[in-house]
Amino acid sequence: HTVKIGSGGSSVFRTQEGDTYGAKTNCMAKYIKQKSCKKLEVTCSSFDLGKGDILMVKAGKKKYKFKGTNFSPVTSTSKATVVMFKSNKKQNGPGAECTIACSDAEQTTTPAPTTGRVQMFRGGISITILTKKNSCFSK
């Protein structure tokens, strides 16, 4: 997926639809910062990965790797920010729900957790998109 985010915009990245993600899950979403946005910020409201599983944030040329329950917000002024998730064949876990948002927005809206749907907020407009089971979700 590629998602464009401008001033006031945000997107949600979830590692799974249900309570836990499955083995051998591998997904990626690319977020493009529009000119109206000065920087993108990646934050996670929940983050709990199984042993051997990883979430990586690539912001420009910098790469940040997160495992277990350790996540720190990432802020980037680069045009593109990529979020990748990979689980191994042995473990699964509760997963992660992260928001990628334009941090210079006048109004920020935090998307509510959903089951089987992803909500996208852009300039105060909420769009709900149905998602596929057993994959990561981002819109």
N, CA, C and O atoms as a MOPAC input file, in Angstrom:
PM7 MOZYME 1SCF
protein

 N      0.82400 1    -1.18700 1     0.00000 1
 C      0.00000 1     0.00000 1     0.00000 1
 C      0.87300 1     1.25900 1     0.00000 1
 O      1.94800 1     1.28500 1     0.59900 1
 N      0.40200 1     2.27000 1    -0.66500 1
 C      1.01500 1     3.59000 1    -0.57700 1
 C     -0.06500 1     4.56200 1    -0.16300 1
 O     -1.12900 1     4.61300 1    -0.77900 1
 N      0.20100 1     5.33800 1     0.88100 1
 C     -0.76600 1     6.28500 1     1.42300 1
 C     -0.13900 1     7.66600 1     1.44200 1
 O      0.97100 1     7.83500 1     1.94800 1
 N     -0.83200 1     8.65300 1     0.89900 1
 C     -0.36600 1    10.03900 1     0.92100 1
 C     -0.98000 1    10.74100 1     2.12700 1
 O     -2.18100 1    10.64000 1     2.37700 1
 N     -0.13000 1    11.45900 1     2.87300 1
 C     -0.59900 1    12.15400 1     4.07500 1
 C     -0.20900 1    13.62700 1     3.99400 1
 O      0.96600 1    13.96900 1     3.86200 1
 N     -1.21300 1    14.48200 1     4.07500 1
 C     -0.99600 1    15.92200 1     4.08100 1
 C     -1.31100 1    16.50100 1     5.44300 1
 O     -1.56800 1    15.76100 1     6.39200 1
 N     -1.29200 1    17.81700 1     5.54500 1
 C     -1.56900 1    18.49700 1     6.80400 1
 C     -2.93200 1    18.07400 1     7.32900 1
 O     -3.93000 1    18.11400 1     6.60900 1
 N     -2.96100 1    17.66700 1     8.59700 1
 C     -4.21100 1    17.22000 1     9.21100 1
 C     -4.54100 1    15.77100 1     8.94200 1
 O     -5.55700 1    15.27500 1     9.42900 1
 N     -3.70900 1    15.07100 1     8.17600 1
 C     -3.99900 1    13.69300 1     7.81200 1
 C     -3.29000 1    12.68100 1     8.68500 1
 O     -2.27300 1    12.98100 1     9.31100 1
 N     -3.84200 1    11.47700 1     8.72000 1
 C     -3.21800 1    10.37700 1     9.44100 1
 C     -3.69600 1     9.06000 1     8.86000 1
 O     -4.67000 1     9.01000 1     8.10900 1
 N     -2.99800 1     7.99700 1     9.21900 1
 C     -3.32400 1     6.66800 1     8.74700 1
 C     -2.99000 1     5.67400 1     9.84700 1
 O     -2.12800 1     5.93200 1    10.68600 1
 N     -3.67900 1     4.53500 1     9.83800 1
 C     -3.45400 1     3.50300 1    10.84700 1
 C     -2.80700 1     2.28200 1    10.20200 1
 O     -3.22700 1     1.83900 1     9.13300 1
 N     -1.78300 1     1.74300 1    10.85900 1
 C     -1.12900 1     0.50300 1    10.44300 1
 C     -1.37100 1    -0.51300 1    11.53700 1
 O     -0.97400 1    -0.28900 1    12.68100 1
 N     -2.02300 1    -1.64300 1    11.20900 1
 C     -2.27600 1    -2.70900 1    12.18300 1
 C     -1.64800 1    -3.99300 1    11.66400 1
 O     -1.67600 1    -4.26000 1    10.46300 1
 N     -1.08600 1    -4.78500 1    12.56000 1
 C     -0.44200 1    -6.02800 1    12.16700 1
 C     -1.43700 1    -7.16300 1    11.96200 1
 O     -1.07700 1    -8.19100 1    11.38800 1
 N     -2.67200 1    -7.00600 1    12.41400 1
 C     -3.65900 1    -8.06300 1    12.28000 1
 C     -5.07400 1    -7.52400 1    12.43500 1
 O     -5.28700 1    -6.39600 1    12.87900 1
 N     -6.04100 1    -8.36700 1    12.05300 1
 C     -7.45200 1    -8.00200 1    12.17200 1
 C     -8.01600 1    -8.38300 1    13.53200 1
 O     -8.76200 1    -7.60700 1    14.12800 1
 N     -7.67200 1    -9.56500 1    14.03200 1
 C     -8.23400 1   -10.06400 1    15.28900 1
 C     -7.34900 1    -9.76400 1    16.47900 1
 O     -6.66300 1    -8.74300 1    16.53200 1
 N     -7.38200 1   -10.69700 1    17.45300 1
 C     -6.63000 1   -10.50600 1    18.68900 1
 C     -5.12600 1   -10.72500 1    18.51900 1
 O     -4.32600 1   -10.09100 1    19.20600 1
 N     -4.73700 1   -11.62700 1    17.59800 1
 C     -3.32100 1   -11.90400 1    17.37600 1
 C     -3.03500 1   -12.02000 1    15.87900 1
 O     -3.93800 1   -12.28400 1    15.08500 1
 N     -1.78300 1   -11.82200 1    15.50800 1
 C     -1.36900 1   -12.01800 1    14.12100 1
 C     -0.89200 1   -13.45800 1    13.95700 1
 O     -0.56800 1   -14.12400 1    14.94100 1
 N     -0.84900 1   -13.93000 1    12.73300 1
 C     -0.45000 1   -15.29500 1    12.46200 1
 C      1.02600 1   -15.43900 1    12.16700 1
 O      1.75300 1   -14.45400 1    12.03400 1
 N      1.45800 1   -16.69000 1    12.06600 1
 C      2.83700 1   -16.98600 1    11.69000 1
 C      3.05000 1   -16.60500 1    10.23100 1
 O      2.11300 1   -16.60300 1     9.43300 1
 N      4.28300 1   -16.28700 1     9.89900 1
 C      4.70700 1   -15.95000 1     8.53800 1
 C      3.93800 1   -14.76700 1     7.93600 1
 O      3.68800 1   -14.74000 1     6.73100 1
 N      3.56700 1   -13.80100 1     8.76400 1
 C      2.95300 1   -12.57300 1     8.26000 1
 C      4.06500 1   -11.64300 1     7.81900 1
 O      5.03300 1   -11.43600 1     8.55100 1
 N      3.93400 1   -11.08200 1     6.63100 1
 C      4.95800 1   -10.20700 1     6.08200 1
 C      4.25300 1    -9.11000 1     5.29000 1
 O      3.60200 1    -9.40100 1     4.28600 1
 N      4.37000 1    -7.86800 1     5.71900 1
 C      3.67700 1    -6.80100 1     5.01400 1
 C      4.41000 1    -5.46700 1     5.15300 1
 O      5.27600 1    -5.29600 1     6.01100 1
 N      4.03600 1    -4.53600 1     4.28500 1
 C      4.69900 1    -3.24200 1     4.23300 1
 C      3.70400 1    -2.18400 1     3.76400 1
 O      2.82800 1    -2.46600 1     2.94700 1
 N      3.84000 1    -0.98400 1     4.27500 1
 C      3.05800 1     0.16100 1     3.80100 1
 C      4.00200 1     1.35200 1     3.67200 1
 O      4.87300 1     1.56500 1     4.51600 1
 N      3.81700 1     2.12000 1     2.60700 1
 C      4.64900 1     3.29500 1     2.34700 1
 C      3.78500 1     4.53300 1     2.51400 1
 O      2.69100 1     4.61500 1     1.95700 1
 N      4.28000 1     5.50000 1     3.28500 1
 C      3.56000 1     6.74400 1     3.56200 1
 C      4.32200 1     7.89400 1     2.91800 1
 O      5.50700 1     8.09300 1     3.18800 1
 N      3.64100 1     8.64600 1     2.07000 1
 C      4.24800 1     9.76400 1     1.35600 1
 C      3.79900 1    11.06300 1     2.01900 1
 O      2.60300 1    11.33900 1     2.11900 1
 N      4.76600 1    11.85400 1     2.46700 1
 C      4.48400 1    13.15300 1     3.09400 1
 C      4.22300 1    14.17200 1     1.99000 1
 O      5.08300 1    14.41700 1     1.14400 1
 N      3.04200 1    14.75600 1     2.00500 1
 C      2.68800 1    15.78200 1     1.03200 1
 C      3.35000 1    17.11300 1     1.40700 1
 O      3.80100 1    17.28600 1     2.53900 1
 N      3.40500 1    18.04600 1     0.46100 1
 C      4.05700 1    19.34300 1     0.69500 1
 C      3.40500 1    20.12600 1     1.83300 1
 O      4.07100 1    20.91800 1     2.50000 1
 N      2.10700 1    19.91000 1     2.06000 1
 C      1.39800 1    20.63300 1     3.12300 1
 C      1.77600 1    20.13900 1     4.51900 1
 O      1.35800 1    20.73000 1     5.51500 1
 N      2.55000 1    19.07800 1     4.60200 1
 C      2.94200 1    18.48800 1     5.88000 1
 C      4.45000 1    18.66600 1     6.08500 1
 O      5.24100 1    18.35800 1     5.19400 1
 N      4.84000 1    19.16100 1     7.25300 1
 C      6.26000 1    19.37600 1     7.53000 1
 C      6.96700 1    18.09900 1     7.95900 1
 O      8.11900 1    17.87900 1     7.58500 1
 N      6.28900 1    17.24200 1     8.74600 1
 C      6.91300 1    16.00200 1     9.19600 1
 C      5.85500 1    14.95100 1     9.53300 1
 O      4.72200 1    15.27600 1     9.88600 1
 N      6.25400 1    13.69200 1     9.41400 1
 C      5.38800 1    12.57300 1     9.77600 1
 C      5.87000 1    11.98700 1    11.09100 1
 O      7.07100 1    11.91300 1    11.35000 1
 N      4.91800 1    11.57200 1    11.91900 1
 C      5.25800 1    10.94600 1    13.19100 1
 C      4.57500 1     9.58800 1    13.26700 1
 O      3.37600 1     9.46300 1    13.01300 1
 N      5.36300 1     8.56600 1    13.62200 1
 C      4.84300 1     7.21400 1    13.79400 1
 C      4.78200 1     6.93700 1    15.29100 1
 O      5.80200 1     6.98500 1    15.97800 1
 N      3.58300 1     6.64800 1    15.79400 1
 C      3.38400 1     6.29400 1    17.19800 1
 C      2.54200 1     5.02500 1    17.25400 1
 O      1.77900 1     4.74500 1    16.32900 1
 N      2.67300 1     4.26500 1    18.32100 1
 C      1.88600 1     3.03900 1    18.47100 1
 C      1.11300 1     3.07500 1    19.78300 1
 O      1.69700 1     3.25700 1    20.85100 1
 N     -0.21300 1     2.90000 1    19.69600 1
 C     -1.04100 1     2.87300 1    20.89300 1
 C     -0.96900 1     1.51200 1    21.57200 1
 O     -1.21200 1     1.40900 1    22.77500 1
 N     -0.63700 1     0.46100 1    20.81700 1
 C     -0.37000 1    -0.85600 1    21.38500 1
 C      0.78200 1    -1.48300 1    20.61100 1
 O      0.88500 1    -1.32800 1    19.39400 1
 N      1.65000 1    -2.19400 1    21.33400 1
 C      2.81700 1    -2.79700 1    20.69400 1
 C      3.29000 1    -3.98100 1    21.52500 1
 O      3.82700 1    -3.80100 1    22.61800 1
 N      3.09100 1    -5.20200 1    21.00700 1
 C      3.48900 1    -6.41000 1    21.71400 1
 C      3.71500 1    -7.51500 1    20.68300 1
 O      2.77100 1    -8.16500 1    20.23500 1
 N      4.98800 1    -7.71700 1    20.31400 1
 C      5.33800 1    -8.69000 1    19.29300 1
 C      5.93700 1    -9.94700 1    19.91400 1
 O      6.60200 1    -9.88100 1    20.94800 1
 N      5.69900 1   -11.08800 1    19.28000 1
 C      6.26100 1   -12.35000 1    19.73700 1
 C      7.76300 1   -12.40700 1    19.49900 1
 O      8.30800 1   -11.61800 1    18.72700 1
 N      8.42900 1   -13.34600 1    20.16700 1
 C      9.87600 1   -13.51400 1    20.03400 1
 C     10.22800 1   -13.80900 1    18.58100 1
 O      9.62500 1   -14.68300 1    17.95900 1
 N     11.20300 1   -13.08100 1    18.03800 1
 C     11.65000 1   -13.27800 1    16.67200 1
 C     10.89900 1   -12.44500 1    15.63800 1
 O     11.26500 1   -12.44600 1    14.46300 1
 N      9.85100 1   -11.73300 1    16.05800 1
 C      9.07200 1   -10.89700 1    15.14100 1
 C      9.56500 1    -9.45900 1    15.22700 1
 O     10.10900 1    -9.04000 1    16.24900 1
 N      9.36900 1    -8.70000 1    14.13800 1
 C      9.95600 1    -7.36000 1    14.07500 1
 C      9.05800 1    -6.38900 1    13.32500 1
 O      8.39400 1    -6.75100 1    12.35400 1
 N      9.05300 1    -5.15800 1    13.79500 1
 C      8.43300 1    -4.04400 1    13.08000 1
 C      9.55600 1    -3.06400 1    12.78200 1
 O     10.30200 1    -2.67100 1    13.67800 1
 N      9.67000 1    -2.67200 1    11.51700 1
 C     10.73000 1    -1.75200 1    11.12700 1
 C     10.12100 1    -0.50400 1    10.51500 1
 O      9.17200 1    -0.57900 1     9.73500 1
 N     10.67600 1     0.64400 1    10.87600 1
 C     10.27700 1     1.92600 1    10.30100 1
 C     11.49400 1     2.47500 1     9.57100 1
 O     12.56000 1     2.65500 1    10.16000 1
 N     11.31900 1     2.73600 1     8.28500 1
 C     12.38900 1     3.33300 1     7.49100 1
 C     11.95400 1     4.75400 1     7.14600 1
 O     10.98000 1     4.96100 1     6.42200 1
 N     12.68400 1     5.71900 1     7.67000 1
 C     12.38700 1     7.14000 1     7.45500 1
 C     13.56400 1     7.75100 1     6.71700 1
 O     14.60000 1     8.04000 1     7.31500 1
 N     13.40100 1     7.94800 1     5.40900 1
 C     14.52000 1     8.40500 1     4.60400 1
 C     15.58000 1     7.32900 1     4.57200 1
 O     15.29500 1     6.19900 1     4.17600 1
 N     16.80800 1     7.65000 1     4.98300 1
 C     17.89400 1     6.67500 1     4.99200 1
 C     18.06000 1     5.99500 1     6.34700 1
 O     18.87800 1     5.08500 1     6.48300 1
 N     17.29600 1     6.42500 1     7.35100 1
 C     17.40800 1     5.85300 1     8.69400 1
 C     16.43000 1     4.69900 1     8.86700 1
 O     15.28300 1     4.77000 1     8.42600 1
 N     16.90500 1     3.61600 1     9.52700 1
 C     16.07100 1     2.45500 1     9.81400 1
 C     15.97800 1     2.25600 1    11.31700 1
 O     16.98100 1     2.31900 1    12.02800 1
 N     14.76500 1     2.01700 1    11.79100 1
 C     14.51400 1     1.78100 1    13.20000 1
 C     13.84700 1     0.41800 1    13.32700 1
 O     12.83000 1     0.16300 1    12.68100 1
 N     14.41800 1    -0.47300 1    14.16700 1
 C     13.86300 1    -1.81300 1    14.34900 1
 C     13.32300 1    -1.94300 1    15.76200 1
 O     13.96400 1    -1.54700 1    16.73500 1
 N     12.10700 1    -2.51700 1    15.84900 1
 C     11.44400 1    -2.65700 1    17.14100 1
 C     10.99800 1    -4.09900 1    17.33500 1
 O     10.47500 1    -4.73000 1    16.41700 1
 N     11.21300 1    -4.61500 1    18.55200 1
 C     10.85700 1    -5.98900 1    18.90300 1
 C     10.19600 1    -6.01400 1    20.27100 1
 O     10.28000 1    -5.04800 1    21.02900 1
 N      9.54000 1    -7.12500 1    20.58100 1
 C      8.95000 1    -7.31000 1    21.89900 1
 C      7.90000 1    -6.26100 1    22.21000 1
 O      6.94200 1    -6.08800 1    21.45700 1
 N      8.08400 1    -5.55900 1    23.32500 1
 C      7.15500 1    -4.49600 1    23.73600 1
 C      7.82500 1    -3.12900 1    23.69000 1
 O      7.28900 1    -2.15700 1    24.22200 1
 N      8.99200 1    -3.04700 1    23.05800 1
 C      9.75700 1    -1.80100 1    23.02500 1
 C      9.51500 1    -1.03600 1    21.72900 1
 O      9.95000 1    -1.46000 1    20.65800 1
 N      8.82100 1     0.09100 1    21.83200 1
 C      8.61300 1     0.96100 1    20.68500 1
 C      8.81600 1     2.40200 1    21.12200 1
 O      8.33000 1     2.81800 1    22.17400 1
 N      9.53500 1     3.15700 1    20.31000 1
 C      9.72000 1     4.59000 1    20.54300 1
 C      9.20800 1     5.33600 1    19.32200 1
 O      9.45300 1     4.89700 1    18.19800 1
 N      8.50000 1     6.45600 1    19.50200 1
 C      7.99200 1     7.21400 1    18.35100 1
 C      9.10800 1     7.62300 1    17.40000 1
 O     10.23000 1     7.91200 1    17.81600 1
 N      8.77400 1     7.64200 1    16.11900 1
 C      9.72100 1     8.03500 1    15.07200 1
 C      9.14100 1     9.25200 1    14.35900 1
 O      7.98500 1     9.23500 1    13.93600 1
 N      9.94400 1    10.31100 1    14.22500 1
 C      9.53500 1    11.51200 1    13.51000 1
 C     10.46400 1    11.69100 1    12.31900 1
 O     11.68000 1    11.54100 1    12.43600 1
 N      9.87000 1    12.01600 1    11.15900 1
 C     10.66800 1    12.13100 1     9.94800 1
 C     10.23500 1    13.31900 1     9.10200 1
 O      9.04400 1    13.60100 1     8.96900 1
 N     11.21700 1    14.01200 1     8.53100 1
 C     10.93200 1    15.07000 1     7.57000 1
 C     11.14900 1    14.56700 1     6.13900 1
 O     10.99000 1    15.32700 1     5.18400 1
 N     11.50800 1    13.29900 1     5.99200 1
 C     11.71600 1    12.70400 1     4.66800 1
 C     10.39900 1    12.61000 1     3.91100 1
 O      9.32800 1    12.57800 1     4.51600 1
 N     10.48300 1    12.56700 1     2.59900 1
 C      9.28100 1    12.47400 1     1.77600 1
 C      8.55500 1    11.14700 1     1.99000 1
 O      7.32400 1    11.11900 1     1.98700 1
 N      9.29100 1    10.04500 1     2.17400 1
 C      8.67800 1     8.73200 1     2.32700 1
 C      9.06600 1     8.09500 1     3.65700 1
 O     10.21900 1     8.16700 1     4.08400 1
 N      8.09300 1     7.47600 1     4.29700 1
 C      8.30500 1     6.68500 1     5.50300 1
 C      7.66400 1     5.32900 1     5.25000 1
 O      6.50400 1     5.24600 1     4.84600 1
 N      8.42400 1     4.27000 1     5.49000 1
 C      7.93000 1     2.91500 1     5.23200 1
 C      7.82700 1     2.16700 1     6.56000 1
 O      8.74200 1     2.21200 1     7.38300 1
 N      6.69800 1     1.47500 1     6.75800 1
 C      6.50500 1     0.63300 1     7.93800 1
 C      6.40500 1    -0.80500 1     7.45000 1
 O      5.58900 1    -1.11900 1     6.58300 1
 N      7.24500 1    -1.68200 1     8.01600 1
 C      7.26900 1    -3.09200 1     7.61800 1
 C      7.09800 1    -3.96800 1     8.85300 1
 O      7.61500 1    -3.66000 1     9.92700 1
 N      6.36500 1    -5.05900 1     8.68300 1
 C      6.17700 1    -6.01600 1     9.76400 1
 C      6.44600 1    -7.42100 1     9.24500 1
 O      6.02500 1    -7.77900 1     8.14500 1
 N      7.15800 1    -8.22100 1    10.05600 1
 C      7.44100 1    -9.59400 1     9.67800 1
 C      7.38500 1   -10.47200 1    10.92400 1
 O      8.01700 1   -10.18500 1    11.94100 1
 N      6.60700 1   -11.55500 1    10.81600 1
 C      6.57800 1   -12.52500 1    11.90600 1
 C      7.22400 1   -13.82200 1    11.43200 1
 O      7.18600 1   -14.14800 1    10.24600 1
 N      7.81200 1   -14.55400 1    12.36300 1
 C      8.44600 1   -15.81200 1    12.00000 1
 C      7.40700 1   -16.93400 1    11.95700 1
 O      6.21400 1   -16.68700 1    12.13300 1
 N      7.85600 1   -18.14300 1    11.72800 1
 C      6.91800 1   -19.25900 1    11.60000 1
 C      6.52300 1   -19.87800 1    12.93300 1
 O      5.62400 1   -20.71700 1    12.98600 1
 N      7.19200 1   -19.47000 1    14.01400 1
 C      6.94900 1   -20.11100 1    15.30200 1
 C      6.01700 1   -19.32700 1    16.22000 1
 O      5.13100 1   -19.91000 1    16.84500 1
 N      6.20300 1   -18.03300 1    16.30700 1
 C      5.49900 1   -17.24500 1    17.31100 1
 C      4.43600 1   -16.34400 1    16.68900 1
 O      4.50900 1   -15.98400 1    15.51400 1
 N      3.46900 1   -15.99800 1    17.49100 1
 C      2.56200 1   -14.91100 1    17.14400 1
 C      2.32600 1   -14.11700 1    18.41200 1
 O      2.74400 1   -14.52600 1    19.49600 1
 N      1.66500 1   -12.99500 1    18.28100 1
 C      1.47000 1   -12.15100 1    19.44800 1
 C      0.30400 1   -11.21700 1    19.26700 1
 O     -0.35800 1   -11.22800 1    18.22900 1
 N      0.04800 1   -10.40200 1    20.28200 1
 C     -1.05700 1    -9.43600 1    20.20100 1
 C     -0.87500 1    -8.42300 1    19.08000 1
 O     -1.86100 1    -7.89900 1    18.56200 1
 N      0.38600 1    -8.13400 1    18.68900 1
 C      0.64000 1    -7.26200 1    17.55300 1
 C      0.77800 1    -5.79400 1    17.90100 1
 O      1.05900 1    -5.42100 1    19.04000 1
 N      0.57000 1    -4.96900 1    16.87500 1
 C      0.76400 1    -3.52600 1    17.02400 1
 C     -0.31700 1    -2.77400 1    16.27700 1
 O     -0.81700 1    -3.21600 1    15.24300 1
 N     -0.65800 1    -1.63500 1    16.82500 1
 C     -1.53300 1    -0.68300 1    16.14600 1
 C     -0.83400 1     0.66000 1    16.20500 1
 O     -0.65500 1     1.23900 1    17.27600 1
 N     -0.44100 1     1.14700 1    15.03600 1
 C      0.35000 1     2.37000 1    14.96300 1
 C     -0.35800 1     3.42000 1    14.11000 1
 O     -1.07700 1     3.09200 1    13.16600 1
 N     -0.14200 1     4.67000 1    14.45600 1
 C     -0.69500 1     5.78600 1    13.70200 1
 C      0.45700 1     6.54500 1    13.05900 1
 O      1.45200 1     6.86700 1    13.70900 1
 N      0.30200 1     6.82400 1    11.76800 1
 C      1.26200 1     7.62800 1    11.03400 1
 C      0.54200 1     8.93700 1    10.74600 1
 O     -0.45600 1     8.94300 1    10.02600 1
 N      1.02600 1    10.04200 1    11.29100 1
 C      0.28800 1    11.30000 1    11.21100 1
 C      1.19500 1    12.46300 1    10.86600 1
 O      2.38700 1    12.46700 1    11.17400 1
 N      0.59500 1    13.45000 1    10.21900 1
 C      1.26900 1    14.71300 1     9.98600 1
 C      1.29000 1    15.43200 1    11.32600 1
 O      0.24100 1    15.84200 1    11.82300 1
 N      2.46700 1    15.59200 1    11.91800 1
 C      2.54400 1    16.12500 1    13.28100 1
 C      2.45800 1    17.63700 1    13.35100 1
 O      2.42600 1    18.19100 1    14.45000 1
 N      2.41900 1    18.33000 1    12.20900 1
 C      2.27800 1    19.78500 1    12.25400 1
 C      0.83800 1    20.20900 1    11.99200 1
 O      0.57100 1    21.38200 1    11.72900 1
 N     -0.08600 1    19.25900 1    12.06200 1
 C     -1.49800 1    19.55200 1    11.78500 1
 C     -2.09300 1    20.43000 1    12.87100 1
 O     -1.72700 1    20.33200 1    14.04200 1
 N     -3.02300 1    21.29800 1    12.45900 1
 C     -3.71300 1    22.13900 1    13.42400 1
 C     -4.61700 1    21.30500 1    14.31900 1
 O     -4.70100 1    21.54700 1    15.52300 1
 N     -5.29100 1    20.32100 1    13.73100 1
 C     -6.13900 1    19.41900 1    14.49000 1
 C     -5.69500 1    18.00100 1    14.19900 1
 O     -5.54000 1    17.62100 1    13.03800 1
 N     -5.48700 1    17.21100 1    15.25100 1
 C     -5.14300 1    15.81400 1    15.03600 1
 C     -6.27200 1    14.95100 1    15.56600 1
 O     -6.85800 1    15.23700 1    16.61000 1
 N     -6.56200 1    13.91100 1    14.84300 1
 C     -7.60500 1    12.98400 1    15.23300 1
 C     -6.97400 1    11.62300 1    15.38700 1
 O     -6.30200 1    11.14700 1    14.47200 1
 N     -7.17500 1    10.98100 1    16.53100 1
 C     -6.63400 1     9.65500 1    16.74800 1
 C     -7.68900 1     8.64000 1    16.34600 1
 O     -8.77900 1     8.62700 1    16.91800 1
 N     -7.38500 1     7.78600 1    15.37000 1
 C     -8.35400 1     6.79000 1    14.93900 1
 C     -8.69400 1     5.81600 1    16.06000 1
 O     -7.82400 1     5.43100 1    16.84100 1
 N     -9.95300 1     5.42300 1    16.13700 1
 C    -10.40100 1     4.46300 1    17.13400 1
 C    -10.06800 1     3.05200 1    16.67100 1
 O    -10.12000 1     2.77100 1    15.47400 1
 N     -9.72400 1     2.15100 1    17.60600 1
 C     -9.46200 1     0.77300 1    17.22000 1
 C    -10.70900 1     0.15100 1    16.59300 1
 O    -11.83000 1     0.41200 1    17.02900 1
 N    -10.50400 1    -0.66400 1    15.57800 1
 C    -11.62300 1    -1.30800 1    14.90500 1
 C    -11.31500 1    -2.77400 1    14.68700 1
 O    -10.16100 1    -3.19000 1    14.79400 1
 N    -12.32600 1    -3.55600 1    14.38500 1
 C    -12.14200 1    -4.96100 1    14.07600 1
 C    -12.58100 1    -5.18900 1    12.64200 1
 O    -13.74700 1    -4.98300 1    12.30500 1
 N    -11.65600 1    -5.61100 1    11.79800 1
 C    -11.98800 1    -5.90900 1    10.41600 1
 C    -12.11800 1    -4.68700 1     9.53500 1
 O    -12.50500 1    -4.80800 1     8.37200 1
 N    -11.80700 1    -3.52400 1    10.04900 1
 C    -11.90000 1    -2.29600 1     9.27300 1
 C    -10.72000 1    -1.40000 1     9.63100 1
 O    -10.14400 1    -1.50500 1    10.71400 1
 N    -10.38100 1    -0.53600 1     8.71800 1
 C     -9.35200 1     0.45900 1     8.97300 1
 C     -9.99600 1     1.81100 1     8.76000 1
 O    -10.70700 1     2.01100 1     7.77500 1
 N     -9.76000 1     2.73400 1     9.65900 1
 C    -10.31000 1     4.06600 1     9.49100 1
 C     -9.19600 1     5.02200 1     9.13500 1
 O     -8.11700 1     4.97600 1     9.72600 1
 N     -9.45200 1     5.88600 1     8.17400 1
 C     -8.47200 1     6.86800 1     7.74400 1
 C     -9.07500 1     8.25100 1     7.98400 1
 O    -10.22600 1     8.50900 1     7.62900 1
 N     -8.29600 1     9.11900 1     8.58000 1
 C     -8.76200 1    10.46000 1     8.85500 1
 C     -7.92600 1    11.44200 1     8.05400 1
 O     -6.70000 1    11.44800 1     8.16900 1
 N     -8.56500 1    12.26400 1     7.25100 1
 C     -7.87300 1    13.29900 1     6.47600 1
 C     -8.63700 1    14.59200 1     6.60100 1
 O     -9.76300 1    14.70500 1     6.11700 1
 N     -8.05100 1    15.54100 1     7.22900 1
 C     -8.68800 1    16.84700 1     7.34300 1
 C    -10.08400 1    16.76600 1     7.94400 1
 O    -10.98500 1    17.48900 1     7.51800 1
 N    -10.27400 1    15.88500 1     8.93800 1
 C    -11.56000 1    15.77800 1     9.60600 1
 C    -12.54000 1    14.83400 1     8.93300 1
 O    -13.65500 1    14.66400 1     9.42600 1
 N    -12.15800 1    14.21000 1     7.81300 1
 C    -13.04900 1    13.28300 1     7.12100 1
 C    -12.62100 1    11.86400 1     7.46000 1
 O    -11.44300 1    11.52600 1     7.34600 1
 N    -13.56400 1    11.03700 1     7.87400 1
 C    -13.27400 1     9.65700 1     8.21600 1
 C    -13.75900 1     8.74000 1     7.10000 1
 O    -14.91300 1     8.81400 1     6.67900 1
 N    -12.86900 1     7.88200 1     6.62900 1
 C    -13.22000 1     6.91100 1     5.59400 1
 C    -12.95000 1     5.53200 1     6.17100 1
 O    -11.84700 1     5.26600 1     6.64700 1
 N    -13.94400 1     4.65300 1     6.13500 1
 C    -13.75600 1     3.29700 1     6.62200 1
 C    -13.57700 1     2.36100 1     5.43400 1
 O    -14.36200 1     2.38800 1     4.48600 1
 N    -12.55600 1     1.54800 1     5.49300 1
 C    -12.22000 1     0.66600 1     4.39200 1
 C    -12.21800 1    -0.76900 1     4.90000 1
 O    -11.57300 1    -1.06500 1     5.90600 1
 N    -12.93000 1    -1.66700 1     4.21900 1
 C    -12.90600 1    -3.07700 1     4.59300 1
 C    -11.54000 1    -3.66000 1     4.26000 1
 O    -10.91000 1    -3.26900 1     3.27700 1
 N    -11.09100 1    -4.58800 1     5.08000 1
 C     -9.77200 1    -5.16800 1     4.90000 1
 C     -9.84200 1    -6.67700 1     4.75900 1
 O    -10.87700 1    -7.27800 1     5.05200 1
 N     -8.76800 1    -7.29300 1     4.32000 1
 C     -8.68500 1    -8.74500 1     4.16400 1
 C     -8.14600 1    -9.37300 1     5.42600 1
 O     -7.34100 1    -8.77100 1     6.13600 1
 N     -8.59500 1   -10.59700 1     5.70700 1
 C     -8.16600 1   -11.32200 1     6.89100 1
 C     -6.73600 1   -11.85700 1     6.70300 1
 O     -6.30600 1   -12.12200 1     5.58000 1
 N     -6.00900 1   -12.01000 1     7.82000 1
 C     -4.66000 1   -12.58300 1     7.85100 1
 C     -3.61700 1   -11.76600 1     7.09200 1
 O     -2.74200 1   -12.34000 1     6.44400 1
 N     -3.69300 1   -10.47500 1     7.15900 1
 C     -2.65700 1    -9.61200 1     6.58500 1
 C     -2.60200 1    -8.33500 1     7.40300 1
 O     -3.46500 1    -8.08500 1     8.24400 1
 N     -1.58800 1    -7.53500 1     7.15200 1
 C     -1.51300 1    -6.24700 1     7.82700 1
 C     -2.49500 1    -5.29400 1     7.17100 1
 O     -2.90900 1    -5.49500 1     6.03000 1
 N     -2.86100 1    -4.25500 1     7.90700 1
 C     -3.85800 1    -3.33100 1     7.42900 1
 C     -3.32800 1    -1.91500 1     7.48400 1
 O     -2.77200 1    -1.48900 1     8.49600 1
 N     -3.49800 1    -1.19800 1     6.40800 1
 C     -3.06800 1     0.18700 1     6.37600 1
 C     -3.85200 1     0.93000 1     5.31700 1
 O     -3.94200 1     0.48600 1     4.17300 1
 N     -4.41200 1     2.05000 1     5.69400 1
 C     -5.10000 1     2.93700 1     4.75200 1
 C     -5.02900 1     4.33700 1     5.30600 1
 O     -5.54100 1     5.27200 1     4.68900 1

